[in-house]
Amino acid sequence: MRRFKFLRSIQFKFVLIYVLLILFALQTIGVYFVQELEQKLVTNFKTALKERVNLLEYNLREEMVKERDEESPTLEQDIRSILGDFAAPDISEVRVIDGRYRIIGTSDENRQDIVGQRMTEIAIKRTIAVGEEEDKIFIDKKTHHRIWVYTSPIVYNKEVIGVIYVAAKVENVFGQMSEINEIFISATIIALGVTAVLGFLVARTITRPISDMKKQAVAMGKGNFSRKVKVYGQDEIGQLAISFNHLTKQLQEAQATTEGERRKLSSVLSYMTDGVIATDRKGRIILINEPAAKLLNVSRETLISQPILPVLGLEEHYSFEDLLNEQDSVILDYSTQEGPYILRANFSILQKETGFVNGLITVLHDITEQEKIEMERREFVANVSHELRTPLTTMRSYLEALADGAWKDEEIAPHFLNVTQNETERMIRLVNDLLQLSKMDSKDYQFQKTKVDFVKFFSGIIERFEMTKEQNVTFKRNLPQKPIYVKIDQDKLTQVLDNIISNALKYSPEGGKVTFSVEKRQQFIEISVKDQGMGIPKKNVDRIFERFYRVDKARTRKMGGTGLGLAIAKEMITAHGGQIWATSMEGKGTTIYFTLPYEPSEGEGR
């Protein structure tokens, strides 16, 4: 790269411009000179030849109108004699044509056989018809040389009695021009060489001080303010060097002050837990601390000089002027399908005492957990209120009816009391489930785990449901023949399986089938309960373990569900060190899976 560094210097550009100007001037003069000289030489050539042709025309006219007898030479012989005297190095051929377009003479001794033939070229016909001379330059196809063809009329008593046809070698004139061009090019090269040397010497006197200032600027960019620029004179460049040295001193003092302030600011930003972004007056980011980069999940280096609006994702709803006037916090919601992610942004203006706005400070704070907790709290209160209000409203209606005298009706009163009792039991189940979840959420909740044969334990629960089921549903068991021992809290696992199996029976159609399976894996056992019910839409499958979540709320309430069974099951399975999930296809049924840690004991079959 150093080899080409000189090509980018101002010294090279100065010399190049100087040389190009001289070259342009020389070329302009040369083109004009060559064109004028070429035109002058060609004109002189034509003029000289035309004068000779005029003399030839006089001699030929005399011969063509002269009376001849039998002893006199023929016209062709006299013309041949005249043309022989007209021969010259620069003339290729001269022909004489009479008024009937017949060639009556040629100067070419090797082509005397064409005498007597007709010549029908357009130029000759036009010259005979009009009586005016014509000339034109052609390229010889054999030699590729330029030939000047000239036709001149032979006039006698104002009547054209013939034509002189001349083919001249004009290439010699252009050859002389080529030699002149070569001389001019050589002179131009010499002049350019001298100009380049002189231009280099002149440019050096100008660029040397500028080069010193450039080196000083590079040194200043690296933090070295001790170097001074040498002053070569008192001209404009010398004054610039003096001003540059003064500027260097001022920058050194300002840099020291700025560095101290920067260290203070850097220390403050480094120990802040909130994200901080600073912009200039046009909204471009000039500073961002590490917490802000982490909150936005971007690299600090890539954000410098970027507009703040697209970085925060506010370009569709705000302008930079809106942020300058924003008094309240702005919520930035970056939530995705994977989970919520919410930031709060507060804005503060940077401005001088005069009121001129220098930029904007943005403080970011992660409020995802706060928003999530608040959202869950609001949803929980709403769900509990709704779940309690529904049975209470029903009980109130029936009790008011009983109070109004319905208790006297022996057919209606028992039904009303039965409904009231069912709604009371439903509220009790809801309260018990809420208490159960509250205990699960507390840190001091204890399990009473014992080692049991899970195959036998699971079979007992299945048999209990098989004995008490009311609808026509078939049970299918895919259970191992050998015992599998795991450490569980039997009461809690019984509650989990009761919730899962109850749901499977609730949504199984008449004549349907519920399949129970247990399979051993490497570190755990996998239990599944599969029904052939209505199924769950794909978008809702992952949410059925949330508290109070129902796919079909109306149908679930009709069947007596609280919306907490699977949520309790999830908490208990998680507390046992396992996982729970579901798969489903609409119209084909749902399968609930959960796992429990499993360590084979000695002598246990695999």
Phi, psi and omega in degrees: 000329179297330180299327182259004181296323181297328182293339181262359184280157178291332178296315178297318180296320179297311179297318181298315179296318180299313181294319181296323177297315178297318180298318179297317180296315180295320181293321178297313178297316183297315181298314180297316181296314183294318180297315180295318180295318180298316180295322181292317181295317180295319179297317179297319179299313181294318182298315180298319182290321180296323179297320178293323180293325178298318178295317179297320181298323178296313181295319181292321180299318180298320181289324185286334182259356182287141177279143185232147174249187185289334182273342181286151175299155179287163178301318181299322181291318179295318180295321178299322179293319180293317181292330177297324178287339183275351184301143179207158182298329184270006179245122180284314184196145173234129178239149176242126182239135180275184184291347178260019177066022180261134180285121181247004177180148176215148181275350181275109182296336182275358183231034180293345181289346181277350179297131182100344179278159178273144179239117190245028178295148184298320181300321181291316179300318182293321180295318179294321184286318186264328181083024179239150180282155178220150176214151181198146180261130179240163173256123178290124183293334181276309185265346184060025176262155178279134181234133179262118181257125184230129178241130181231134182284150171255112189249134176223121182054047179061023178233133180283114181255359179178180183221139171261124181250117184240131172246110186249150180274090180276353181299330181298323179297316180290331174297319176298323179294324177297317179296320178296321178298318179297319178297318181294320179297315179300317179295323179295317180298316179298317180296320179294320178299313178297319179298319180298316180297313179296320179296322178297317181294319179291318181295326182297322180294335180269320187277339181300310178297323179295321178298320178297319179293326177296317178298320178295320178297320178296317179297321178295322177298333178270001177096006180264108181253008184276339183283143179242151178274135179284134180264118184268343182186185182253017177282191183301320180291323176297318177296323177296321179295319178298315179296325180294319178296321178295319178298321179301317180296317179296319179294324179299316179292317180294323180294322179295317178295315181296321180298320178296316178294323180297319179296320178298313181296319179298321179295319180295314182294324182295326184266003176278140177272337178276155176279139180231132177231131177244142180235165172274186185289349178260003178088012178270138184289128178244346180205139176209132180271171185296318177302322179294319179297322179291320180297322180271353179058049179223171176270137181299320184296325183285344184269341181299132180075004177272146176298141185286331184300307178293332179296320179272352181074034183248007187295337181277338187243342183227153165252169180296326177295326177297320179293325179296330181262000184286123180263330183265169176288150176246128180272127178253109183261107177253025183295146177232183177294336180285336180163167179284149174207109188232132177241151173249130182244129174245139186242141178221138184273139169262119181213155180280175178297332180284352182096357180289127183281123178267335183169198186221137174254129179242127178249125182252139178221134180280115180243024182301311183294320179299313180295322180294316180295317180296320179295316179295322179296313180297317180294321181295314180298318180296317182293315180297317180300317181293316182294327179279325183293323183299305179293325179296319178298317179298314180299319181299317181297314182290321180293322176297322178295319178295319180295331180280000175122359181292343181293343180281339181280116185292340179271319184279319187303312180299323179295317180297318180294323178296317178297316180299319179295318180297318180293325177296316179295325178296319178293322179297317178298320180296314180296318179298318178296320178295319177295322179298313179295322179298320177293321179296325181286338181285153185284335187264018180288131185246145174252146176255084185272137174224158181275120183227160173279106187294329180297315179292318179299315181293319180298322180297319179293319179297317180297322179298315178293326181294328180283329188255355183295144184261324182271167182276088180231133181270138176258133177237129182252128170242072186247146178296153179280335182261153181292150175233116185262128177224158179262114183220163168268109189298321181297316182290319178292328175297317178297319178299309182294324177299315180297315183293312182292323178299316178298318180299320180288324181300318187260006178277135178284165176299132182082006181283184183222137174245127185250130179248131183223149173221127179227142178272134173248194183291308185245004184203170171248148182245123181249139179219146175232118185243130177244175178241038183279204185287342180081174183233136175303146184303322183290344183257351188300316185287351184258357186289348178265004176280153182291132179068009181278132177227138175288312177238094188297318183297314182291323182294317179296323179299326181272002174091012181280153177257347182082011183244351185301307182290330176296318177295319179300318180297315180298319183288318179295319178297320179295334177277358181088015180249189179227155179223140179204177184218151169230148184202153171227129182300129178085352182239350176118176184229146176235126176259127178246145166209157183239156176225141178301144185216127175234113181299134176272164182297132178087354180281135180288147178254000000 
